[in-house]
Amino acid sequence: MSKTYEKYYVPAQSPWPIVGAVALFCIAFGAGHYVIDMSKQQSGFGGWLLLLGLAILVFMLVGWFRNVIEESMTGLYSSQMDRSFRQGMSWFILSEVMFFMAFFGALFYGRFIAMEWLGGASNNAMTHAILWPEFLPSWPLLKTPGGIETQAMPAWGLPAINTAILIISSITLHFAHTGLNQNKRGQLKFMLGLTLVLGAIFLCLQGYEYVHAYRDLGLRLDSGFYGNTFFLLTGFHGVHVTLGAVILLFVFFRVLKGHFTPEKHFAFQAGAWYWHFVDVVWICLFFFVYVL
């Protein structure tokens, strides 16, 4: 007795992975040399290579997304393929959770373990006396062994405003999703567009916050453990917000073209999952980096 199996679309070989790899190589190599050129106050090829990598990355995203959209709209994807997409997005978000957990773990280790050791707690008076006799175990660490003094970034200014913006953006995205489920296209377009505007405002304010930290507070990557954790956590989160905004931007263009139905809209749902994840990470980041 023969069995009927559900079809599973297997695409042909694609050039986009290798194009993306070339783009990332140019971005990494160019960014590194651009920083070196800036530190030496000289012109070099780093900036141009960085721009080239970004251009190739945009080209790859547009081409790859176009292929996937065509495959979806022509009916090549089955329900099994849809389940594969959901599992893939779930594992991707889980890997991102582990990524941020590693940085939060480094923050907790430095703050609650290494700082106590350097301060002479828990029978570590000799460690304190030998490594850093004048060290005071108080957070945030605003003075480095090299004598660099900084100021802490206050929580109830731009960070609090950015927190409110991201929370509101998750709410507007939820109403956009509700509009899609109820086939209210006007609500879907307006709320999704508003979400993108709020995301752009968040990134602009974070850029202004970095300028303020560097220029007015003396807070830089070389400003000891506090400066390291501040810029690494907020910087990587900003990269993730940018990625989420790019995903939602492509989704917005598809919405304008009339794509998605209440029954079939996983691309929208995947973007919404990622945006809500970024929102939750920022709330944790705001609490542990800015408030405590």
C-alpha positions as CSV (number, residue, x, y, z in Angstrom):
1,M,0.0,0.0,0.0
2,S,1.6,3.3,-1.1
3,K,1.8,6.3,1.2
4,T,1.3,9.9,0.2
5,Y,4.0,12.2,1.5
6,E,3.9,15.9,1.9
7,K,6.2,17.7,-0.5
8,Y,9.2,19.5,0.8
9,Y,10.7,22.2,-1.5
10,V,14.5,22.0,-1.8
11,P,15.9,25.1,-3.5
12,A,18.7,25.0,-6.1
13,Q,22.2,26.0,-5.2
14,S,22.3,29.7,-4.2
15,P,25.1,32.2,-4.5
16,W,23.9,34.4,-1.6
17,P,25.7,32.6,1.3
18,I,29.1,33.2,-0.3
19,V,28.1,36.8,-1.2
20,G,27.1,37.3,2.4
21,A,30.4,35.8,3.6
22,V,32.4,38.2,1.4
23,A,30.3,41.1,2.7
24,L,31.0,40.2,6.4
25,F,34.7,39.8,5.7
26,C,34.9,43.3,4.1
27,I,32.9,44.8,7.0
28,A,35.1,43.2,9.7
29,F,38.4,43.9,7.9
30,G,37.4,47.4,6.9
31,A,36.0,48.3,10.3
32,G,39.2,47.1,12.0
33,H,41.4,49.1,9.7
34,Y,39.1,52.1,10.0
35,V,39.5,52.2,13.7
36,I,43.3,51.9,13.3
37,D,43.3,54.7,10.8
38,M,41.3,56.9,13.2
39,S,43.6,56.2,16.1
40,K,46.6,57.2,14.0
41,Q,44.7,60.1,12.5
42,Q,45.5,59.1,9.0
43,S,43.5,58.3,5.9
44,G,43.4,54.7,4.7
45,F,41.4,52.1,2.9
46,G,39.5,50.9,6.0
47,G,36.5,53.2,5.6
48,W,36.1,52.5,1.9
49,L,36.3,48.7,2.5
50,L,33.7,49.0,5.3
51,L,31.3,50.9,2.9
52,L,31.9,48.3,0.2
53,G,31.1,45.5,2.7
54,L,27.9,47.2,3.7
55,A,26.9,47.7,0.1
56,I,27.5,44.0,-0.7
57,L,25.5,43.1,2.4
58,V,22.5,45.2,1.3
59,F,22.8,43.6,-2.2
60,M,22.8,40.1,-0.7
61,L,19.8,40.9,1.6
62,V,17.7,42.3,-1.3
63,G,18.5,39.4,-3.6
64,W,18.1,36.6,-1.1
65,F,14.9,38.0,0.3
66,R,13.5,38.4,-3.2
67,N,14.2,34.8,-4.0
68,V,12.5,33.6,-0.8
69,I,9.5,35.8,-1.3
70,E,9.1,34.5,-4.9
71,E,9.3,30.9,-3.6
72,S,6.6,31.6,-1.0
73,M,4.2,33.5,-3.2
74,T,4.4,30.9,-6.0
75,G,3.2,28.2,-3.5
76,L,6.4,26.2,-3.3
77,Y,6.3,26.0,0.5
78,S,4.2,23.3,2.2
79,S,3.0,23.2,5.8
80,Q,6.1,21.1,6.6
81,M,8.3,23.9,5.3
82,D,6.4,26.3,7.4
83,R,7.1,24.2,10.5
84,S,10.8,24.1,9.5
85,F,10.8,27.9,9.3
86,R,9.2,28.2,12.8
87,Q,11.7,25.8,14.3
88,G,14.6,27.6,12.6
89,M,13.5,31.0,13.9
90,S,12.9,29.6,17.4
91,W,16.5,28.1,17.5
92,F,17.9,31.3,16.2
93,I,16.3,33.4,18.9
94,L,17.4,30.8,21.5
95,S,21.0,31.3,20.3
96,E,20.6,35.0,20.6
97,V,19.4,34.5,24.2
98,M,22.5,32.5,25.0
99,F,24.6,35.3,23.3
100,F,23.3,37.9,25.6
101,M,23.4,35.6,28.6
102,A,27.2,35.3,28.1
103,F,27.6,39.1,28.3
104,F,25.2,39.4,31.3
105,G,27.2,36.6,32.9
106,A,30.4,38.5,32.4
107,L,28.8,41.6,34.0
108,F,27.7,39.6,37.0
109,Y,31.0,37.9,37.4
110,G,32.9,41.1,37.3
111,R,30.5,42.9,39.5
112,F,29.8,40.4,42.2
113,I,32.9,38.1,42.2
114,A,36.0,39.8,40.7
115,M,35.2,43.2,42.3
116,E,34.9,41.6,45.8
117,W,38.2,39.8,45.3
118,L,40.0,43.0,44.3
119,G,38.4,44.8,47.3
120,G,39.8,42.3,49.7
121,A,36.6,40.5,50.7
122,S,36.3,36.7,51.3
123,N,39.9,36.4,52.8
124,N,41.4,38.0,49.7
125,A,43.3,40.8,51.5
126,M,46.6,39.8,49.9
127,T,45.0,40.0,46.4
128,H,43.8,43.4,47.2
129,A,47.1,44.6,48.6
130,I,49.2,43.3,45.7
131,L,47.0,44.0,42.7
132,W,45.3,47.2,43.6
133,P,45.7,48.6,47.1
134,E,43.6,51.7,46.6
135,F,40.7,49.9,44.9
136,L,37.3,50.5,46.4
137,P,34.7,47.8,45.6
138,S,31.8,50.1,44.7
139,W,29.7,49.9,41.5
140,P,29.9,51.4,39.0
141,L,33.7,51.3,38.6
142,L,34.6,54.8,37.5
143,K,38.4,54.7,38.0
144,T,40.8,52.4,36.2
145,P,44.3,51.2,37.3
146,G,45.7,53.6,34.7
147,G,44.0,56.5,36.4
148,I,41.2,57.1,33.9
149,E,38.2,58.6,35.6
150,T,34.7,58.5,34.1
151,Q,31.1,59.2,35.1
152,A,28.3,56.7,35.1
153,M,25.5,57.1,32.5
154,P,22.3,58.1,34.5
155,A,19.4,55.8,34.0
156,W,16.6,58.4,34.1
157,G,17.4,60.4,31.1
158,L,17.9,59.1,27.5
159,P,18.0,55.4,28.6
160,A,14.6,55.7,30.3
161,I,13.2,57.5,27.2
162,N,14.6,54.7,25.0
163,T,13.0,52.1,27.2
164,A,9.6,53.7,26.9
165,I,10.1,53.9,23.1
166,L,10.9,50.2,22.7
167,I,8.0,49.2,24.9
168,I,5.6,51.3,22.9
169,S,7.0,49.9,19.7
170,S,6.2,46.4,20.9
171,I,2.7,47.5,21.6
172,T,2.3,49.1,18.2
173,L,3.7,45.9,16.6
174,H,1.1,43.8,18.5
175,F,-1.7,46.0,17.2
176,A,-0.2,45.6,13.7
177,H,-0.4,41.8,14.1
178,T,-3.9,42.1,15.4
179,G,-4.8,44.1,12.3
180,L,-3.3,41.4,10.1
181,N,-5.2,38.6,11.9
182,Q,-8.5,40.6,11.5
183,N,-7.7,41.6,7.9
184,K,-7.7,45.3,8.8
185,R,-5.0,46.4,6.3
186,G,-5.1,50.1,7.3
187,Q,-4.4,49.3,10.9
188,L,-1.7,46.9,9.9
189,K,0.1,49.4,7.7
190,F,-0.1,52.3,10.1
191,M,0.9,50.4,13.2
192,L,3.8,48.6,11.4
193,G,5.0,51.9,10.0
194,L,4.8,53.5,13.4
195,T,6.9,50.6,14.8
196,L,9.6,51.3,12.3
197,V,9.6,55.0,13.1
198,L,9.9,54.3,16.8
199,G,12.8,51.9,16.1
200,A,14.6,54.6,14.1
201,I,14.1,57.1,16.9
202,F,15.6,54.6,19.4
203,L,18.7,54.1,17.3
204,C,19.2,57.9,16.8
205,L,18.8,58.5,20.5
206,Q,21.3,55.7,21.3
207,G,23.8,57.3,18.9
208,Y,23.3,60.6,20.7
209,E,23.8,58.9,24.0
210,Y,27.2,57.5,22.8
211,V,28.3,61.0,21.7
212,H,27.3,62.3,25.2
213,A,29.1,59.4,26.9
214,Y,32.3,60.0,25.0
215,R,32.3,63.8,25.0
216,D,30.8,64.7,28.3
217,L,31.3,61.7,30.6
218,G,34.6,60.4,29.5
219,L,33.0,57.0,29.1
220,R,34.8,54.9,26.4
221,L,35.7,51.3,25.7
222,D,39.1,51.8,27.4
223,S,37.4,53.2,30.6
224,G,37.8,49.9,32.5
225,F,35.2,47.2,33.2
226,Y,32.2,49.5,33.5
227,G,33.0,51.2,30.1
228,N,33.5,47.8,28.5
229,T,30.3,46.2,29.7
230,F,28.3,49.4,28.9
231,F,29.4,49.7,25.3
232,L,29.4,45.9,24.6
233,L,25.9,45.3,25.9
234,T,24.3,48.4,24.5
235,G,26.2,48.2,21.3
236,F,25.4,44.7,20.5
237,H,21.8,45.4,21.4
238,G,21.8,48.3,19.0
239,V,23.0,46.0,16.3
240,H,20.1,43.6,17.0
241,V,17.6,46.5,16.9
242,T,19.0,47.4,13.5
243,L,18.6,43.9,12.3
244,G,15.1,43.7,13.6
245,A,14.3,47.0,11.9
246,V,15.7,45.7,8.6
247,I,13.5,42.6,8.9
248,L,10.4,44.7,9.7
249,L,11.2,47.1,6.8
250,F,11.1,44.2,4.3
251,V,7.9,43.0,5.9
252,F,6.5,46.5,5.6
253,F,7.3,46.6,1.9
254,R,5.5,43.3,1.4
255,V,2.5,44.6,3.3
256,L,2.3,47.5,0.9
257,K,2.4,45.1,-2.0
258,G,-0.6,43.2,-0.5
259,H,1.3,40.1,0.8
260,F,0.2,38.1,3.8
261,T,-3.2,36.8,4.9
262,P,-4.6,36.0,8.3
263,E,-3.9,32.4,7.6
264,K,-0.4,32.7,6.1
265,H,2.0,35.3,7.4
266,F,4.9,33.7,9.1
267,A,7.4,36.2,7.8
268,F,5.5,38.9,9.7
269,Q,5.3,36.7,12.7
270,A,9.1,35.9,12.7
271,G,9.9,39.6,12.6
272,A,7.5,40.2,15.5
273,W,9.1,37.4,17.5
274,Y,12.5,39.0,17.0
275,W,11.4,42.5,17.8
276,H,9.7,41.4,21.1
277,F,12.8,39.5,22.0
278,V,14.9,42.6,21.4
279,D,12.5,44.6,23.6
280,V,12.8,42.1,26.5
281,V,16.6,42.1,26.3
282,W,16.6,45.9,26.5
283,I,14.4,45.9,29.6
284,C,16.9,43.5,31.3
285,L,19.8,45.6,30.1
286,F,18.3,48.8,31.3
287,F,17.7,47.3,34.8
288,F,21.1,45.7,35.2
289,V,23.4,48.2,33.4
290,Y,21.7,51.5,34.1
291,V,19.6,51.2,37.2
292,L,21.5,48.8,39.5
